[in-house]
């Protein structure tokens, strides 16, 4: 059951990071998320900044 909780927290953090990246407001994450979730969200948003090679 703990794995499901961790997976849910990770998924929620990724969604928060995606929303913040789309609004270009990463700093807002600290205002409404617990610190550990905000850090995960920042990491998720950071991945979105790195161009990925196209798969042919």
N, C-alpha and C positions, 0 to 999 in steps of 0.2 A: 504494500500500500504506500510506503514511503517513496518508491520509485514513481508512482503515478503523481504524487504531490510534486516531486522535483520536476517531472516532465511538464506538468501543468504550469508551474512557476516559470520554467524556461520558455514555454510557448507564450505565456503572457508577456514576459520580458521582451521577447522577439517582436511581438505585436506592438508593444509600446515603443520600442526602438524604431520600428518601421514607420509608425505614425509620426514620431518626432523627426525622422529623416525626411519624410515627405513634406512636413511643415518647415523644415530647416530650423528646428528649434530643439536641439539636443539638450541644451542647458535646462530646459523645462522639466526634464526627467527627475531632477533632484527635488523639485517642488512637491511632487505628489507620490513618489515611489519610495519604499524603504531603500536604504543605501545599497544592499546587495542586489536587489532587483534592478535598481537604476544602473548599476555597473554592468549587469548582464544585458540590459537594454542597449547600453552604449556600445558594448561589444557587437551585438547584433546589427546595430546601425552602422558600425564601422565596416563590417563585412560588405554592406551595400555600397560603400564608397570604392571598393577595389574592383576595377574592371575584370570581368571573368572572360576567359577565352571562349569563343563560340565553338560549339560542338558540331562538327560536320557530319 
